[in-house]
Amino acid sequence: PSLHFTITVPSSDFGFGVLMAYQLQSMLTSTNLTAASDKFCRTACTRKAFEGDTSKLQEELQAATAELAKGVSLKSIQANFEGRMARQNESRHKEVEFLMEKDLPPFPRELSKVRLVPGVTIRSVQGVNVIFARDDQTLDTHVAPTATDLVGQLSAIPK
């Protein structure tokens, strides 16, 4: 088992521009738009649409934009944000419940005996750099400074 914390720090992901985009996305995928605005927003944007007289297209754009603008307010942005956070939190709670029900394999503890796989040796431990070896192959890796003593004591015989 492991424990994870999510710390939310205000960032550009939570800027008003991004939150407005989420609100607009929510509105565009809902069934609350008028038929005319919904049709305009779902119409494919092609090169042909911009050729010739575009006055009707401009009117449809202005009508859809005005309707969308009416649906964006501080309260709607806040409600959309809180809804998204609630769904994300619910998803995390379900993940935790699912993982807590799993029968996990044993994992090392303070009194566990650990060893290297037979044939693998430690060629060198210098600071956080460790070189493992097997036959003519080596693996040069880093370990946490707090783990260097433990790693340096590993051998093929459980201790």
Backbone as a ProteinNet text record, in pm:
[ID]
protein_1_A
[PRIMARY]
PSLHFTITVPSSDFGFGVLMAYQLQSMLTSTNLTAASDKFCRTACTRKAFEGDTSKLQEELQAATAELAKGVSLKSIQANFEGRMARQNESRHKEVEFLMEKDLPPFPRELSKVRLVPGVTIRSVQGVNVIFARDDQTLDTHVAPTATDLVGQLSAIPK
[TERTIARY]
83.3	0	88.1	37.5	109	9.2	59.9	-23.9	22.8	-69	-35.1	-117.1	-54.3	-123.4	-122.2	-231.6	-236.8	-251.4	-155.6	-160.9	-189	-296	-334.1	-280.3	-199.3	-143	-199.7	-253.2	-306.2	-200.5	-238.5	-146.2	-226.4	-160.3	-230.5	-344.4	-337.6	-446.5	-575.9	-563.9	-681.3	-701.7	-640.8	-663.5	-804	-856	-992.4	-1010.7	-907.5	-920.5	-945.6	-871.2	-888.2	-1023.6	-1060.9	-1189.8	-1306.2	-1290.1	-1393.3	-1402.5	-1286.3	-1286.4	-1359.3	-1335.6	-1407.7	-1558.3	-1595.3	-1736.9	-1798.3	-1728.5	-1779.3	-1789.7	-1689	-1692.6	-1813.9	-1840.3	-1956.1	-2085.2	-2092.5	-2212.5	-2228.4	-2117.3	-2124.4	-2164.8	-2138.4	-2173.7	-2305.2	-2368.7	-2497.4	-2610.6	-2730.4	-2848.1	-2920.8	-2851.8	-2915.8	-2910.5	-2839.3	-2832.3	-2957.2	-2988.2	-3098.9	-3061.3	-3160.6	-3135.3	-3043	-3062.4	-2980.6	-2834.7	-2809.9	-2672.2	-2607.8	-2684.6	-2632.1	-2591.3	-2677	-2646.2	-2522.4	-2513.1	-2396.7	-2268.4	-2271.6	-2151.8	-2109.8	-2202.7	-2169.9	-2142.9	-2158.5	-2134.6	-1985	-1943.3	-1802.1	-1753.4	-1634.8	-1573.7	-1482.6	-1526.2	-1449	-1405.5	-1313.3	-1266.4	-1381.2	-1469.4	-1582.5	-1672.9	-1684.3	-1771	-1725.9	-1597.9	-1544	-1541.6	-1590.2	-1591.4	-1724.7	-1722	-1844.6	-1902	-2033.9	-2103.6	-2106.4	-2042.3	-2035.5	-2121.5	-2209	-2289.1	-2381	-2442.5	-2530	-2447.6	-2328.9	-2238.5	-2198.5	-2171.1	-2134.3	-2249.7	-2371	-2488.6	-2505.5	-2487.6	-2499.4	-2390.9	-2270.2	-2158.9	-2189.6	-2238.4	-2268.8	-2381.2	-2481.6	-2592.2	-2543.2	-2462.9	-2410.1	-2316.9	-2232.4	-2139.5	-2215.6	-2320	-2400.4	-2466.7	-2518	-2582.5	-2481.7	-2364.2	-2261.2	-2215.5	-2199.9	-2155.4	-2254.6	-2384.2	-2485.2	-2468.3	-2414.9	-2400.5	-2272.1	-2185.5	-2058.9	-2067	-2058.6	-2058.2	-1966.2	-1936	-1852.1	-1917.6	-2049.2	-2119.8	-2113.8	-2131.8	-2130	-1989.6	-1887.8	-1748.9	-1718	-1760.8	-1736.6	-1809	-1933.1	-2009.9	-1946.9	-1902.3	-1838.1	-1708.2	-1628.8	-1502.4	-1526.9	-1621.5	-1650.5	-1702	-1781	-1828.4	-1713.8	-1620.4	-1504.6	-1419.7	-1397.3	-1317.1	-1388.3	-1519.9	-1595.2	-1584.1	-1593.9	-1579.7	-1439.1	-1338.2	-1200.5	-1179.2	-1230.7	-1217.4	-1288.2	-1407.7	-1481.1	-1401.8	-1340.7	-1258.3	-1141.7	-1077.3	-964.9	-1012.3	-1128.9	-1182	-1209.8	-1263.9	-1290.4	-1160.2	-1056.1	-925.2	-871.7	-881.3	-831.3	-909.2	-1041.2	-1122.1	-1084.9	-1066.5	-1029.3	-894.4	-796.8	-663.5	-661.1	-743.4	-746.4	-805.8	-889.5	-950	-857.2	-752.4	-661.3	-574.5	-547.9	-457.7	-317.9	-240.2	-109.1	-3.2	95.7	205.7	284.6	358.3	435.8	538	571.4	669.3	769.7	888.5	991.8	949.7	985.9	962.1	1094.2	1090.8	1214.4	1284.7	1208.1	1268	1277.9	1246.8	1253.5	1396.7	1415.3	1546.2	1544.9	1643.1	1651.1	1786	1788.8	1913.6	1910.4	2024.5	2032.9	1996.8	1953.2	1926.2	2059	2059.3	2184.4	2251.7	2380.4	2456.3	2477.5	2399.9	2415.9	2502	2597.6	2683.2	2684.7	2734.5	2753	2900.4	2926.3	3064.8	3116.8	3028.7	3075.4	2958	2980.7	2884.9	2965.4	2940.3	3009.2	2905	2878.3	2773.9	2640	2571.1	2441.3	2453.5	2574	2596.2	2627.6	2551.7	2571.1	2586.2	2682.5	2699.6	2675.3	2568	2538	2600	2640.2	2701.9	2646.8	2636.7	2602.4	2679.6	2763.6	2851.7	2927.4	2914.9	2986.6	2895.6	2775.1	2681.2	2682.9	2662.9	2656.2	2534.2	2489.9	2381.1	2427.8	2447.8	2489.7	2363.8	2335.3	2211.8	2235.9	2136.5	2141.7	2041.7	2075.1	1982.6	1970	1866.9	1847.5	1963.3	2009.3	2121.2	2093.3	1968.9	1936.1	1943.2	1951.4	1952.6	2091.8	2193.6	2326	2385.1	2370.5	2424.5	2357.6	2225	2150.8	2193.7	2198	2234.5	2376.9	2464.7	2604.4	2620.3	2525.5	2533.1	2463.7	2395.6	2325.9	2422.8	2380.9	2459.1	2361.1	2411.5	2324.2	2272.6	2326.2	2282.9	2190.4	2068	1976	2034.3	2016	2067.1	1953
-118.7	0	125.5	228.4	354.8	465.7	576.1	690.5	806.4	867.6	979.7	1101	1215.3	1340.5	1425	1490.6	1585.9	1723.7	1808.8	1944.8	2034.5	2108.2	2195.8	2334.9	2381.7	2515	2594.9	2713.6	2792.3	2810.1	2780.9	2793	2835.5	2836	2876.1	2779.9	2655.8	2560.3	2607	2694.8	2741.8	2891.7	2945.4	3085	3101.3	3221.9	3245.3	3210.7	3231.2	3196.3	3048	2965.4	2820.1	2779.2	2839.1	2805.5	2848.4	2962.1	3004	2903.8	2854.8	2756.4	2629.6	2584.6	2467.1	2493.5	2614.7	2649.8	2648.4	2707.5	2709	2567	2484.6	2345.4	2273.8	2298.5	2237.2	2282.6	2410.8	2463.8	2406.1	2392	2342.8	2196.1	2121.9	1979.6	1951.5	2056.9	2038.7	2050.7	2037.3	2051.6	2181.5	2276.4	2400	2513.5	2495.9	2601	2599	2712.9	2716	2631.3	2590.4	2506.1	2576.1	2707.3	2781.6	2787.1	2816.5	2823.6	2685.3	2585.9	2448.7	2407	2436.2	2400.7	2474.6	2604	2681.5	2624.4	2596.5	2548	2408.6	2331.4	2195.5	2187.8	2298.7	2300.2	2299.9	2217.6	2208.7	2341.7	2378.6	2502.9	2467.7	2502.9	2470.6	2598.6	2585.1	2700	2761	2676.4	2722.1	2817	2796.2	2880.3	3026.2	3050.9	3186.5	3253.6	3185.5	3241.3	3310.9	3414.3	3483.7	3567.3	3580.9	3662.1	3587.2	3643.8	3579.1	3651.2	3740.4	3818.9	3729.5	3626.7	3535.7	3458.4	3414	3342.4	3433.5	3560.2	3656.8	3677	3684.4	3700.2	3578.2	3457.9	3335.2	3330.1	3372.1	3375.6	3470.7	3590.5	3687.8	3638.6	3574.3	3521.9	3411.7	3318.4	3208.6	3262.8	3360.1	3419.4	3489.9	3563.8	3633.2	3533.1	3424.4	3323.5	3258.4	3227.1	3166.6	3264.7	3391.6	3492.5	3505.2	3490.6	3498.9	3385.3	3272.7	3157	3156.4	3255.4	3260.5	3370.2	3328.8	3422.2	3364.5	3445.5	3393.5	3273.6	3280.7	3169.4	3043	3056.8	2938.4	2879.2	2967.1	2918.1	2844.3	2903.5	2839.4	2705.3	2701.1	2575.9	2469.5	2508.9	2414.3	2362	2452.6	2415.1	2319.6	2353	2267.5	2131.1	2128.4	2000.6	1914.8	1977.6	1903.1	1850.1	1931.6	1887.9	1775.1	1784.9	1678.5	1547.1	1554.5	1432	1375.1	1462.9	1415.9	1352.5	1414.9	1358.5	1224.1	1213.7	1087.5	978.8	1014.6	919.7	871.7	963.5	925.6	835.3	864.9	780.5	638.9	629	496.3	421.5	492.7	429.6	374.3	454.2	410.7	288.4	292	177	52.9	67.5	-45.1	-101.8	-13.4	-59.7	-120.9	-69.2	-124.1	-264.4	-296.6	-429.4	-531.9	-486.4	-578.8	-653.5	-778.2	-859	-839.2	-752.6	-716.8	-819.1	-838	-927.4	-865.8	-947.4	-893.6	-790.8	-698.3	-597.1	-584.8	-533.6	-525.1	-436.7	-483.5	-406.3	-397.4	-334.2	-315.1	-447	-552.4	-679.7	-779.9	-736.5	-826.9	-859.7	-978.2	-1016.5	-991.2	-918	-886.3	-930.3	-958.6	-1001.5	-962.8	-970.3	-950.7	-1080.7	-1072.3	-1190.4	-1264.9	-1399.9	-1474	-1435.6	-1413.7	-1376.1	-1225.9	-1147.9	-1003.1	-960.5	-875	-822.8	-670.6	-612.5	-467.4	-442.2	-375.7	-347.6	-226.9	-126.6	-8.2	72.4	133	228.1	351.7	460.9	586.6	696.3	737.2	836.6	777.5	844.4	795.1	712.2	694.6	614.7	470	379	236.3	166.9	75	-4.3	-150.7	-206.6	-348.4	-419.8	-546.6	-621.6	-763.3	-817.6	-957.2	-998	-1098.2	-1141.1	-1018.8	-986.6	-871.1	-747.9	-754.8	-641.7	-562	-430.7	-346.3	-255.1	-212.8	-117.4	-8	110.2	226.5	304.1	319.6	386.1	472.4	549.9	635.3	582.9	598.4	564.3	685.3	685.6	794.9	794.7	911.2	916.4	834.6	826.7	750.1	599.8	556.2	412.6	360.7	446.1	399.2	295.2	312.7	213.1	78.4	78.4	-46.2	-114.8	-39.7	-97.5	-151.4	-81.8	-126.6	-257.1	-293.9	-416.6	-535.2	-512.5	-620.8	-724.3	-848	-955.7	-1062.3	-1171.6	-1279.1	-1362.9	-1343	-1418.4	-1328.1	-1374	-1291.2	-1254.4	-1130.2	-1084.5	-1038.8
0	0	0	-55.1	-52	-27.2	20.8	50.9	-35	-107.6	-195.1	-154.1	-156.8	-129.1	-254.9	-282.4	-391.5	-330.5	-357.8	-307.5	-427	-419.1	-528.7	-502	-594.3	-585.2	-701.2	-675.1	-786.5	-895	-1015.6	-1128	-1249.1	-1363.3	-1484.9	-1517.3	-1465.9	-1489	-1423.2	-1325	-1254.5	-1274.7	-1379.7	-1413.4	-1469.6	-1465.2	-1511.3	-1658.8	-1739.8	-1881.8	-1900.6	-1828.7	-1838.4	-1780.5	-1668	-1607.2	-1697.4	-1766.8	-1862	-1977	-2022.3	-2131	-2087.5	-1963.9	-1913.5	-1907.6	-1864.9	-1857.4	-1997.3	-2094.1	-2231.5	-2287.2	-2259	-2304.7	-2246.2	-2119.6	-2055.1	-2122.9	-2153.6	-2218.5	-2359	-2431.3	-2569.5	-2577	-2471.9	-2473.4	-2401	-2352.7	-2285.6	-2387.3	-2339.9	-2427.2	-2397.6	-2334.7	-2291.3	-2393.1	-2503.9	-2605.5	-2692.6	-2750.8	-2846.1	-2966.8	-3041.1	-3159	-3258	-3277.6	-3373.7	-3329.5	-3201.3	-3150.5	-3151.3	-3112.3	-3111.2	-3252.4	-3351.1	-3490.1	-3538.1	-3507.3	-3549.8	-3488.8	-3359.7	-3289.8	-3335.8	-3389	-3434.3	-3584.4	-3655.5	-3799.7	-3826.6	-3920.8	-3956	-4012.5	-3971.5	-4018.4	-4135.9	-4256.7	-4376.1	-4446.6	-4536.9	-4614	-4693.9	-4742.8	-4824.1	-4745.3	-4613.4	-4531.3	-4532.5	-4557.1	-4553.8	-4691.6	-4792	-4926.6	-4953.4	-5033.4	-5072.5	-4959.6	-4958.4	-4858.1	-4724.8	-4624.1	-4492	-4389.2	-4433.7	-4339.4	-4255.1	-4315.9	-4240.1	-4136.9	-4177.8	-4087	-3970.5	-3999	-3895.2	-3797.2	-3846.1	-3758.9	-3668.7	-3726	-3646.3	-3539.3	-3576.6	-3481.9	-3366.8	-3399.2	-3294.7	-3203.3	-3260.1	-3178.7	-3085.4	-3137.7	-3054.9	-2947.2	-2983.3	-2887.3	-2775.2	-2811.9	-2710.9	-2616.6	-2672.3	-2587.5	-2493.2	-2545.4	-2460.7	-2353.2	-2390.2	-2293.4	-2178.1	-2205.6	-2099.9	-1998.3	-2043	-1955	-1874.1	-1894.5	-1822.1	-1716.7	-1591.2	-1478.8	-1371.9	-1272.2	-1163.4	-1096.7	-1077.9	-1012.7	-1098.9	-1232.1	-1318	-1326.4	-1328.7	-1331.6	-1201.8	-1089	-959.9	-950.5	-993.3	-987.6	-1076.2	-1195.4	-1286.5	-1225.2	-1166.9	-1104.1	-987.6	-900.3	-785	-829.2	-935.9	-989.5	-1040.7	-1113.4	-1164.4	-1049.9	-946.8	-831.9	-756.6	-743.8	-675.4	-752.4	-886.8	-967.7	-955	-953.8	-940	-802.1	-697.7	-562.9	-552.4	-610.9	-610.3	-681.1	-792.2	-866.7	-781.3	-708.9	-621.9	-508.6	-450.6	-342.4	-394.1	-514.9	-572.2	-597	-642.3	-663	-531.5	-425.5	-294.8	-247	-258.5	-216.9	-295.6	-426.1	-511.4	-468.2	-446.2	-408.4	-268.8	-178.3	-43.1	-41.2	-138.3	-144.5	-208.9	-277.1	-345.9	-244.6	-276.4	-195.7	-254.5	-193.6	-247.7	-206.9	-292.6	-255.5	-139.5	-66.7	45.4	-4.3	79.9	44.2	158.7	129.5	234.4	350	469.2	591.7	666.9	784.1	860	892.6	921.8	961.7	846.2	724.3	609.5	574.8	519	467.5	317.3	270.2	128.3	74.6	-55.6	-119	-265.5	-327.4	-471.4	-540.7	-663	-743.8	-761.3	-750.5	-769	-901.4	-895.2	-1013.9	-1025.5	-947.8	-952.2	-833.6	-859.8	-754	-761.6	-654.8	-654.5	-680.6	-789.9	-827.3	-749.8	-728.8	-656.8	-604	-486.7	-429.6	-393.9	-465.1	-436.3	-426.5	-303	-282	-322.5	-413.7	-459	-586.2	-637.2	-758.4	-721.6	-781.1	-756	-890.8	-898.1	-1020	-985.1	-1044.3	-1031	-1150.1	-1130.4	-1239.7	-1243.7	-1364.7	-1388.7	-1512.7	-1497.6	-1606.5	-1659.2	-1787.5	-1842.7	-1858	-1801.7	-1810.2	-1680.2	-1691.8	-1572.9	-1581.6	-1466	-1455.1	-1360.6	-1414.3	-1336.5	-1301.9	-1173	-1132.2	-1009.1	-975.3	-857.1	-755	-628.1	-520.5	-428.9	-348.7	-253.6	-154.2	-112.7	-16.9	109.1	151.1	272	249.2	122.6	93	60.3	53.5	10.3	104.5	236.6	330.6	311.2	298.6	278.9	149.7	41.3	-88.7	-84.3	-17.8	-7.9	66.5	150.8	227.8	161.1	47.7	-18.4	-73.5	-72.7	-133.7	-180.6	-235.6	-282.3	-166.9	-47.4	71	151.4	181	258.9	394.7	433	563.6	650
[MASK]
+++++++++++++++++++++++++++++++++++++++++++++++++++++++++++++++++++++++++++++++++++++++++++++++++++++++++++++++++++++++++++++++++++++++++++++++++++++++++++++++

